[in-house]
Amino acid sequence: MDISFDGFELGNDRTLTIIGGLNVLESAQQAVDIAGRFRDTCNGLGLNYIFKASFDKANRSSIKSYRGPGIDEGLKMLAEVRSVLAVPVLTDIHAPEQAAPVAQVADVLQLPAFLCRQTDLVTAMAVTGKPINIKKAQFLAADEMHHIVAKFREAGNDKVMLCERGTSFGYHNLVVDFLGFPTMKALDVPLVFDVTHALQLPGARSDSAGGRRALTLGLARAGVAQGIAGLFMETHPQPDKALCDGPCALPLDVLPGFLEQIKALDTLVKQQPDLDIR
């Protein structure tokens, strides 16, 4: 089932949608600048675009870790991006009471991976009627995601997409099981691949997660080769100075070349006929 936005459709057989931006909001001007770079690059390549940034990151390694500007200031920043650039915006929420006010600003609500089984949060998000990006928890198998999709549908909202972001593999490591992609696509939902979070090394540093951003392009190619609806990615102008998840963030200056390769691969994959292999 495709999801309609202003001017485009998000679906596994449609032109690739890029969900990209910042891990967490740092300033309004930076958010506008990064969203503008994404928008212009995507427009030039014929890719759809949704801006992503978080106003609060509740799941942090340390109490001293930067969480973001908070809901009030963060929603003002997201509204400014939406107004100035005329692009859809996506952000995540962590509590049921946040759903209604965030839905007044955001075009897409995101269900965080570690919270994706929380029924009260699911139902609060569902009743907003907004499209929902469901992050697949690091501890769940692909076939278990049908329970969460069913919760949203039973709560009256079938505008859902699933987002793969890697699975816990031992300590301080994530792996991506590409055999799970067709399993999730079979639920009749758009599938998005979060390539930058899949490169995390959770808890690998003394007070935060590590990451492997040098591997971003190779992993993104592998995900897009599966024929998916969207690629989710976080960037930063100076990843080593990012206030959150810098080790996974794609340097903003390589974005045009990165997306040029991704667009070419997505076009090639979606031009090929499916083969009945049994």
C-alpha positions in Angstrom: 0.0 0.0 0.0 1.5 3.3 -1.1 1.4 6.5 1.1 0.5 9.8 -0.6 2.3 13.0 0.1 2.0 16.4 -1.6 3.1 15.7 -5.1 4.4 12.1 -4.8 3.7 8.6 -3.7 5.9 6.6 -1.3 5.9 2.9 -2.2 8.2 0.0 -2.9 7.7 0.2 -6.6 7.8 4.0 -6.8 10.7 6.5 -7.2 12.9 6.3 -4.2 12.1 8.7 -1.3 14.9 10.1 0.7 14.2 10.7 4.4 17.2 12.7 5.5 18.5 15.4 7.8 19.8 15.5 11.3 19.9 13.1 14.1 18.8 15.8 16.5 18.1 19.5 16.1 20.9 21.8 17.1 19.8 25.2 15.6 17.0 26.4 13.3 19.4 27.8 10.7 21.4 24.6 10.6 18.2 22.6 10.0 17.1 24.9 7.2 20.5 24.8 5.6 20.7 21.0 5.7 17.1 20.5 4.5 17.8 23.0 1.7 20.8 21.0 0.6 18.8 17.8 0.6 15.8 19.3 -1.2 17.9 20.9 -4.0 20.0 17.7 -4.5 16.9 15.5 -4.5 15.0 17.8 -6.9 18.0 17.7 -9.3 18.0 13.9 -9.3 14.2 13.4 -9.4 14.1 11.9 -5.9 11.3 12.5 -3.4 12.3 14.1 -0.2 11.2 14.3 3.5 13.2 16.2 6.1 14.0 14.3 9.4 15.2 15.6 12.7 14.5 14.9 16.4 13.6 17.5 19.0 14.4 15.1 21.8 16.5 11.9 22.1 15.3 10.2 25.2 17.3 7.1 24.8 20.8 8.3 25.5 23.9 6.4 26.7 24.7 9.1 29.4 22.7 11.5 31.4 25.2 14.1 30.1 24.5 13.3 26.4 22.8 16.1 24.4 19.1 15.4 24.0 17.9 18.3 21.8 16.1 21.5 22.2 12.9 19.9 23.6 9.4 19.7 22.2 8.4 23.4 22.2 11.5 24.9 20.6 12.0 21.8 18.4 8.5 22.1 16.9 9.2 25.8 16.1 12.4 24.7 14.2 10.5 22.0 12.3 7.7 24.4 11.4 10.3 26.9 10.1 11.9 24.2 7.9 8.5 23.2 6.5 7.5 26.9 5.9 10.7 28.1 4.4 11.4 25.1 2.1 7.9 23.7 1.5 9.1 20.1 2.3 7.4 17.5 4.5 9.0 16.9 7.9 9.3 13.8 10.0 10.1 13.6 13.7 9.9 11.0 16.5 7.9 11.0 19.7 8.5 9.2 23.0 5.2 9.5 24.9 1.5 9.3 24.1 0.8 12.9 25.1 3.3 14.2 22.5 1.4 12.7 19.6 -1.3 15.4 19.2 0.9 18.5 19.4 3.6 17.0 17.2 1.0 16.0 14.6 0.1 19.8 14.3 3.5 20.4 12.8 5.0 17.1 11.4 3.8 15.4 8.3 5.1 12.0 9.4 5.4 10.7 13.0 8.1 8.2 13.8 7.8 5.4 16.3 11.2 4.8 17.9 12.7 1.4 17.7 13.0 0.7 21.4 9.4 1.8 21.9 7.7 0.1 18.9 5.9 -2.5 21.1 4.3 0.2 23.4 0.6 -0.1 22.7 -0.4 3.2 24.4 2.1 5.1 22.2 1.0 3.2 19.1 -2.7 4.0 19.6 -2.0 7.7 20.4 0.0 8.0 17.2 -2.6 6.1 15.2 -5.5 8.4 16.1 -3.7 11.4 14.7 -4.3 10.0 11.2 -0.7 11.0 10.2 1.6 8.6 8.2 3.7 6.6 10.6 7.3 5.5 10.2 7.7 2.4 12.4 11.3 1.8 13.3 12.0 -2.0 13.6 13.5 -2.7 17.1 17.0 -4.1 17.2 15.6 -7.1 19.1 12.8 -8.1 16.8 12.7 -10.4 13.8 11.3 -9.2 10.5 8.2 -11.5 10.8 7.3 -10.0 14.2 6.6 -6.6 12.7 3.2 -7.8 11.6 2.0 -7.4 15.1 2.9 -3.7 15.2 1.4 -3.0 11.7 -1.8 -4.8 12.9 -2.0 -2.6 16.0 -2.0 0.6 13.9 -4.5 -0.8 11.4 -6.8 -2.0 14.2 -6.5 1.5 15.7 -7.7 3.0 12.4 -4.5 4.0 10.7 -3.2 2.1 7.7 -0.8 4.8 6.6 2.3 3.0 8.0 5.8 2.2 6.7 8.4 0.0 8.2 12.0 1.0 8.7 14.8 -1.4 9.0 17.7 -0.2 11.2 19.8 -3.2 12.0 19.6 -6.0 14.5 21.6 -6.5 17.7 24.5 -9.0 17.1 26.3 -9.7 20.3 27.6 -6.7 22.1 28.3 -3.2 20.6 27.3 -4.4 17.1 24.4 -4.3 14.6 23.9 -6.4 11.4 21.4 -6.0 8.6 19.6 -9.2 7.5 18.5 -8.4 3.9 16.5 -11.6 3.8 14.0 -9.8 6.1 13.3 -7.1 3.5 10.9 -9.2 1.5 9.2 -10.5 4.7 8.4 -6.9 5.7 7.4 -5.8 2.2 4.9 -8.8 2.1 2.9 -7.0 4.8 1.8 -4.6 2.1 3.7 -1.6 3.5 6.4 0.7 2.1 9.8 -0.4 3.4 12.5 2.2 4.4 16.1 1.4 5.1 17.8 3.5 7.8 21.4 3.1 6.6 23.1 5.4 9.1 21.6 3.9 12.3 22.4 0.4 10.9 26.1 1.4 11.1 26.0 2.2 14.9 28.2 0.5 17.3 25.9 0.8 20.4 27.7 1.6 23.6 31.1 1.3 21.9 32.3 4.6 23.4 32.5 5.5 27.0 29.5 7.9 26.9 27.9 7.3 23.5 27.5 5.0 20.5 30.2 4.5 18.0 29.8 4.2 14.3 31.2 3.2 10.9 30.2 6.0 8.5 32.9 5.1 6.0 30.7 2.1 5.1 27.6 4.1 4.4 27.6 4.0 0.6 28.2 0.2 0.4 25.4 -0.6 2.9 23.1 1.9 1.2 23.7 0.2 -2.2 22.8 -3.2 -0.7 19.6 -1.9 0.8 18.4 0.0 -2.3 19.2 -3.1 -4.4 16.3 -4.8 -2.6 13.7 -2.5 -4.3 12.5 -0.4 -1.4 10.4 2.7 -0.9 12.9 4.9 0.9 16.4 5.4 2.2 16.7 7.0 5.7 19.9 8.8 6.4 21.3 11.3 8.8 24.0 13.9 7.9 26.0 16.7 9.5 28.2 19.5 8.1 30.9 18.4 10.5 30.2 14.9 11.8 33.0 14.9 14.3 31.5 17.9 16.0 27.9 16.7 15.9 26.1 16.8 19.2 24.6 13.3 18.7 25.5 10.2 16.6 28.4 11.9 14.7 30.2 8.6 14.1 27.3 7.4 11.9 26.4 10.7 10.1 27.2 11.1 6.4 29.3 14.3 5.8 27.0 16.8 4.1 29.5 17.7 1.4 29.4 14.2 -0.1 25.6 14.1 -0.3 25.3 15.0 -4.1 27.7 12.2 -5.2 26.2 9.8 -2.7 22.6 10.3 -3.9 23.6 10.3 -7.6 24.9 6.7 -7.2 21.8 5.7 -5.1 19.4 7.2 -7.7 21.1 5.3 -10.5 20.9 2.0 -8.7 17.2 2.5 -7.6 16.3 3.2 -11.3 18.1 0.1 -12.5 16.5 -2.2 -9.9 13.0 -0.9 -10.5 13.3 -1.3 -14.2 13.9 -5.0 -14.0 11.1 -7.5 -14.1 10.5 -9.8 -11.1 11.4 -13.4 -11.7 9.4 -16.3 -10.3 12.2 -18.3 -8.7 11.0 -21.4 -6.7 
